[in-house]
Amino acid sequence: MTIFKPIDEKKASSRVKKLFKRIKKERKINFIPNFWKTIANDPDTLERTWESLNQIMKKGALDPLTKELIYIAVSMTNSCEYCIRSHSASAKKKGMTDKMLKELIAVVGMANETNRLVESYQVKVDEFLK
């Protein structure tokens, strides 16, 4: 259950409508996803998040698909179903295959398991890793 009701496009303030229009245009979609409609309850957060996401997820030293895969991995670790589904859909549009997703899930699971073992056993960092 959401804390705030999603902002309806037709009932949004002019500022939010402009941001919604940008989101649809840049994402090449004809609807506003629930994430954006919900955080639109605070237009400053909506704008800041949209701008930051665009800046971070654009092509850089890492290609956009790699960035989506990282986003999925972090979302899995944080148990964010919405983010897993959203960024998996985005990654598929950028070329992720089911085989790649299965392998990513295996890596995330293994990393979480070994991280927990290291922390539980309080393993000392090897000198050559420093």
C-alpha positions, 0 to 999 in steps of 0.5 A: 500500500502506498503512503501517497496516492499517485498524481494523475497526469490530468490533475497534476500541476503545470510543473509536474505535467511538464516533467511527465511530458519529458519522461514520456518523450525521453523514455519513448512511452505513452504513460507515466509509470507509478514510480514517477506518479508517486514521487510527483507528490513532491515535485522537487524530488521528481525533478531531482530524481529524473535529472540524476537518473538521466545523468547517471544512466547515460552512456559513459565509461560503462555502457547503458546495458551494464548500468542497467545490470548493476541497477538490477543487481543492487535492486535484488540485494535491496529487495525492491521488486518494482526496481527489479521489474522496471530495470529488467524491462529496460535492460531487455530493451537494451539487449539483455537476454534471459540467459544474462538475467539468470547469470546475473541472479546467480552472481548476485546470490553468490555475492550476497552469500559470500559477503555474509560469510565474510562478515559473519566470520569477520575475515581479515582482509589479505595484505595483497588486497590492500 
